């Protein structure tokens, strides 16, 4: 598919991300569920909603969702090494579906998509495609909930940052802004550099 993750600049394709997991070079990994997402998950009452976590990484959020009784958790990542680890880790749990694939080529219908370090890992040229794909994957009234960096990084990414104004312009056509605020409960090392967002598909 044109403009898919595999067609992004060469060093951000499948081999790049797979090599990071093989080398355990995962500096973005918090080692725990992200505190803002944990708080968001805690207030969801319907445990039957269909959830997707794209660019899922080590999936602490997925593990927490399962612990809290959610029964339709879906993960997708482009790195075969990671996906194999996750399939081994969750092999006895029937409430989780783990997909090796490119987010931009994925088909499905979801009530909620959790955003945790996926948007910032994509080359910025793919951001419009990201918004379009998110809207296509969500049911009517479906939501994106998660974190966006509200800072510009001095060193070329990933991660890639951005500004509040940039994100508003990017999402406004397809989504309503239910929550779009400076994050008050970020993981300590990211304090002061994140927005927490809940975006509702129009």
Buried (B, 14 or more C-beta within 10 A) or exposed (E): EEBBBBBBEEEBBBBBBBEBBEEEEBEBBBEEBBBBBBEBBEEBEEEEBBBBBBBBBBBBBBBBBBEEEBBBBBBBBBBBBBBEBBBEBBEEEEBBBBBBBBBBEBEBEBBBBBBBBBBBBBBBEBBEBBBBBBBEBBEEEBBBBBBBBBBEBEEEBBBBBBBBEBBEEBBEEBBBBEEBEEBEBBBEEBEEBBBBBBBBBE
